[in-house]
Amino acid sequence: MVSCGNCVAQTYTDSNNGIGEALKFTVITDIHYLSPRLAEAGKALSNFEEASGRKTHELHEVLHQVLADLGKEAPHLLLVSGDLTNHGERQSHLDLIELLRPIQKAGTRIFVIPGNHDVNIPDARAYKGDTSSRVEGITPGEFAQFYGEFGYDHALRRDSASLSYLAEIGEKTWLLAIDSNRYQEYQTTSVSAGRILPETLAWALQILREAKEKGITVLGMMHHGLVEHMPNQEAFFPDYLVDDWKGLAGSLADAGLDVIFTGHFHANDITLFTSAAGNKIYDVETASLAQYPFAYRIMHLQGKKLSIDTRFVTSIPGNLNLEGESRSRLEALTRRAAKHRLKIPGFPVLEEVSKSLIDMIVQLNLMHVRGDETDNPRLQESIALFEAMMGAEAETGSFTFDFPPADNDVILTIGED
């Protein structure tokens, strides 16, 4: 079963509306697909599912349900913004490609970009029997080869320093797919943090300048977040933003990029960033298809108007209570992660307030991943108390739960005045 967000789109603009070609497209991200050939019932798989908070067979059903819905929707494009596989397994890549091909053959053009779990993974594993075992991954060159039909083979341009590329997706519309991963640095496992190489940034800015001269609209796609999606994200969750995010967001906005589609944080959120020069860029972050709330987006671009409809998979044939059970698993996973975070040496939290702080973090995260967070008086009091203990001056009610605009169903107006 699939549900929508608020089902009533809110309008949020930063310039006048224009008229142009109509484009219908879908964004999915963080599929974390694990091939059934690498996952068999047993102790190894149970341990993995307990640690990750995921049920592998449920994720397969979720993906099949989403792809079936896309088959009915018949969008012009499907954008996949990274973490296509569980942890870079070659077999997972190959099997996922076979699942995506029917969508493309039916007329939907597919474009992908890698995430931090897709390329050069030194510890890709299969989960069979009592213990997991190493399996083969893929190189950056193989990623471009395997997914050639999904962006790379017909790219207008390829970046020589990364897996970034430029694609024409309409007569006056381009897709700038930016590779923000650090797979050249992987040694024993993947690196969550992201960055844009200086060479890649220069390449992207040149493309944006050319697009502006030609009157072409450019849509961006990248795995890591470009801007903060919650207060203090840079301090608490730096690995989910690209390095020097303010500088990069400002440079891209000033060069003419109005919107970028991201993932990585497994949350449904849209944030508007304004550069020092007054130029604006939206970071449209989509939640994971491997975790509550199992979100994907259907969008329509008409001139300068971008309408966004968010859908959530709430049940599958194998689990009619998917939404409730997966939310509980995420709550337990977040609680575990928060406890670990507070045990890091030097983190100034008194033991007596640790439980309250953990509860606060859990509730904030559950609200954030679903999007369109609402003001909560009890949470406001907890946050104000915590900030006071940290030495900050704050008043109850001063905390911003959600940056504008709306996160799930919204109409954005992009482009220059």
Secondary structure, 3 states (H helix, E strand, C coil): CEEECCCCCEEEECCCCCCCCEEEEEEECCCCECCHHHECCCHHHHHHHHHHCCCHHHHHHHHHHHHHHHHHHCCCEEEECCCCECCCCHHHHHHHHHHHHHHHHCCCEEEECCCCCCCCCCCCEEEECCEEEECCCCCHHHHHHHCHHHCCCCCCEECCCCCCEEEEEECCEEEEEECCCCHHHCCCCCCCCECCCHHHHHHHHHHHHHHHHHCCEEEEEECCECCCCCCCHHHHCHHHEECCHHHHHHHHHHHCCCEEEECCCCCCEEEEEECCCCCEEEEEECCCCCCCCCEEEEEEEECCEEEEEEEEECCECCECCHHHHHHHHHHHHHHHHHHHHHCCCCCCCCHHHHHHHHHHHHHHHHHHHHCCCCCCHHHHHHHHHHHHHCCCCCCCCCCCCCCCCCCCCEEEECCCC
